[in-house]
């Protein structure tokens, strides 16, 4: 995974200006980097990631025009500085010698730069762009240069370099890169301003991890109570798929199955995909339709068929918005059947979760056509029938699984009111399962925390007991609807609700000039709610501890009245 | 045995490690045993004693994870008198096994006290673990593992630190099947401290992580990271490295593609190496970074994680809050303040005029009724506020991240150039080339859908399409 730059996949390209571009590297195509020039994609495909390339003006014989910039060259400036700093330290004991250079005499106006803009432009044209020469020239002609302190000199060269060097670094497009790209280059609110630290926390607090690939377990006979499949998570994601991608990455199902590292294997793979792509008009295309008829050569993995290590996305629209997954080779509309997400990503609407009876797809069970009749049908009609039938069965199965619950975790980053999400999904979690909710702002989570507050929980338990006490004489089924009118969600199902805030602060580390970065990105702070699903006992349990005496006293004084009340009620 | 950390299953089994959750930030790790493994002499078998009562393990084993468990009445007193040696010997000799079964009493529920039975997660473990050295807490390790790209299938090297919080978190991150089951990956851990290494090894076995974690007792500054023999040993082929050492720069010389000693590199030759060092002091981080620059590490960055927990409370202020716990009796508004002042003044006047006592009482009653009005149930009274929890970790450590690309030889380069000819680049056919094929497929599919499925089926597709473009 990510050991060399793969063809036909998205990669991120970092430019000297600190910008990032996301590019799909199609072999034999040209990659345009705006003012930094362009280069053929072939010249980086297959090479290692994190190499910094410089686009040269004169190509080699075979047309190769990139140069790998070595790490030493990249660090050159600081390495020199560090060496100098070492020397200085030895030469000058503290407090003596030459006074520290300051910027007192430096006049920063256009007159100190002796090259005119025109001249610079000419230079650029002449030298083409082997930027270093230009920078050297400019630095030479900068009259005030020798007055500059080391610090401003570094800054100056850095600025110049960013302007003229045609360098770029190729970085694998993973969740972290994509998250930062969305933050810095795109509309950050689309991903709810999710930062690296939030993604890490969300995954850890959600306890999301690989849960064993029980892909083929589904064939076990129904009668046997198989052990609960591991690693099934509910995800509510309004970040366009970033949270799903992050969780899938943790579960090992995000990246397309490895086209192997070995070059030879790579070739075979390529041929295979080529041949696949050559007949897009054949039967190959109505994949879903053919799934059941088993006429296809190899067994096709059914969509959403995995039983363990799965993500179940519950979404508010009729289709989930998971558009960011396309960067990982999975387009939800034209899914690649070989992609692990094809089988491990399941989608369910809220309506299907809450009221499947009225769901337009589920309630419309396609009538079964007997095989004989089916055979007589026209090809297109037949495949349409199979398509509808399979879709219905598939969705039914997924919805039933999601509603049956016993899932291992819930990860939420949503625009919905978090309490309403937890109200519906927390009861479906298995005991000890983790719940993690991200919100860019604190308010909704503060409300959520309050829904699980200790006083509310105590009130809930007491009210529930009262209701139970009232109904013991009569029916077994206790009518708790009045309880849920008062309490939006059952506060006894989650312990211990905690709210976190985390922010990473970046530092600049340079010899003698180490300090936190002066500016950073503002915007949403980002908060995380975490709790663990518990199963309260049906029996009345009294808490023990320091506060026990107090409560006993309270109860002694307060209980007589309600009991008499009840007696009266029951008698009447 | 599957580890409850990774695949807990539905209910707690004997010999599983479990967390007894008592209350926030207070939980007790224990290994569930069907027998009295430490021979503590309880009649109920093994018992965990907590501040909220005693819990015989027979009441825990077989319960669903997450269950609330009531405490039991356990005689903790008389057991304290340990049987004398002679007596113990007698017991062992005479009754032995059947004594065990006969004497394990079925526990009797106590009148109060409960806990929740939880399976351990690296997070809960971190909070409850026996402190040995500095702990890497969740906000740090979650970020570190994310940045280190520790994913199912990777191999992680961890050097230093005895607490084990990072170990558990990183095992979870790289776990992709138990050994012998599937391509299981290992996580390597090096420990300088021999005693600690032993303890960690025990813990790994207890937690069912055998075969997933390999613990080596080693001075990594000197001996590097090869498994087995420091000189000729096997390479762990790691792609992620976490150094929680006092002097990480001294260990860096071993983490190169071609070690000076001529031995094998501990890094995975086929992948990028990601490193993170964890040092509390700035000087350590600076030295580390200097060494990294010299050793050609790239994308060097230093960050610190600032994390705090937030508590949410209801702030109750008002003159009507008298008697409510945690509330402040203070006027809520200027109007309320003015009313109170007026009333105070009126009372003072009445007092000066020397009114009779019973009149006073009735006036008081009036007053009370005018102020107090039921404001709904207690839990929803007052304004919701949030603030940082009292204890704040203002600094944990400086995290230095860096990347070392894989090795690349001239040969590799030539092979690549042959496979992907450098001069082949069709400008016009650039990205559309890939897209159009997809487009064709999609269009074809749409056509199919139109004639096949009813309108309801997937009418949204075109919309999705445009939104993507």
Interface residues (C-beta under 8 A of the other chain):
Chain A: X1 X2 X3 X4 X7 X8 X24 X26 X27 X28 X29 X30 X32 X40 X41 X42 X43 X45 X46 X47 X48 X49 X50 X51 X52 X59 X60 X62 X63 X64 X65 X68 X70 X71 X72 X74 X75 X78 X79 X82 X172 X174 X175 X176 X196 X197 X199 X200 X201 X203 X204 X205 X207 X209 X210 X211 X212 X213 X227 X228 X230 X231 X249 X250 X251 X252 X261 X263 X267 X277 X280 X281 X285 X286 X289 X318 X319 X323 X326 X331 X332 X333 X334 X360 X361 X380 X381 X383 X384 X387 X388 X406 X430 X431 X432 X433 X434 X442 X446 X447 X449 X450 X453 X455 X456 X459 X486 X495 X496 X498 X499 X500 X501 X502 X503 X504 X505 X506 X507 X509 X511 X514 X527 X530 X532 X533 X534 X535 X536 X537 X539 X541 X542 X543 X544 X545 X548
Chain B: X6 X7 X8 X9 X10 X21 X23 X24 X25 X51 X52 X53 X64 X65 X66 X67 X68 X69 X70 X71 X110 X111 X112 X113 X114 X116 X117 X118 X119 X121 X122 X123 X124 X138 X139 X141 X142 X143 X144 X145 X146 X147 X149 X151 X152 X153 X169 X172 X173 X175 X176 X177 X182 X270 X271 X272 X282 X285 X286 X289 X290 X293 X294 X296 X297 X298 X299 X300 X301 X302 X303 X304 X305 X306 X307 X308 X309 X310 X311 X312 X314 X377 X378 X379 X380 X384 X385 X386 X398 X400 X403 X405 X406 X407 X408 X413 X415 X416 X417 X419 X420 X421 X422 X423 X424 X425 X426 X427 X429 X430 X431 X433 X434 X437 X438 X440 X441 X442 X444 X445 X448 X451 X452 X453 X456 X457 X460 X461 X464 X465 X467 X468
